[in-house]
């Protein structure tokens, strides 16, 4: 679990576009409004 959270935190830039919005911790600063709706729709 620690390794999974460490990778996304360091790849904030790449994760923001990839789909790390699930964390909503670092990506939130980049795109707070666009990520939430996209993740919700993908998971349905």
C-alpha positions as CSV (number, residue, x, y, z in Angstrom):
1,X,0.0,0.0,0.0
2,X,2.9,2.3,0.7
3,X,4.5,1.6,-2.6
4,X,1.3,2.4,-4.5
5,X,0.8,5.8,-2.8
6,X,4.5,6.7,-3.2
7,X,4.4,6.3,-7.0
8,X,1.4,8.5,-7.6
9,X,2.6,11.2,-5.2
10,X,5.9,11.5,-7.1
11,X,4.3,11.4,-10.5
12,X,1.8,14.1,-9.7
13,X,2.3,15.7,-13.1
14,X,1.9,12.4,-15.0
15,X,-0.7,11.0,-12.7
16,X,-2.9,14.1,-13.0
17,X,-3.5,13.2,-16.7
18,X,-3.3,9.4,-16.2
19,X,-6.1,9.0,-13.7
20,X,-4.5,9.4,-10.2
21,X,-7.5,11.6,-9.4
22,X,-8.6,8.7,-7.2
23,X,-6.2,10.0,-4.6
24,X,-7.6,13.5,-4.9
25,X,-4.6,14.6,-2.9
26,X,-2.1,15.9,-5.4
27,X,-4.1,16.0,-8.6
28,X,-6.8,18.0,-6.9
29,X,-4.4,20.9,-7.0
30,X,-4.0,20.5,-10.8
31,X,-7.5,19.8,-11.9
32,X,-10.0,19.6,-9.1
33,X,-13.3,19.9,-11.1
34,X,-12.4,17.8,-14.2
35,X,-11.0,14.7,-12.4
36,X,-13.9,13.9,-10.1
37,X,-16.5,13.7,-12.8
38,X,-14.2,11.6,-15.1
39,X,-13.4,9.1,-12.4
40,X,-17.0,8.7,-11.3
41,X,-18.1,8.1,-14.9
42,X,-15.3,5.6,-15.5
43,X,-16.2,3.5,-12.5
44,X,-19.9,4.0,-13.1
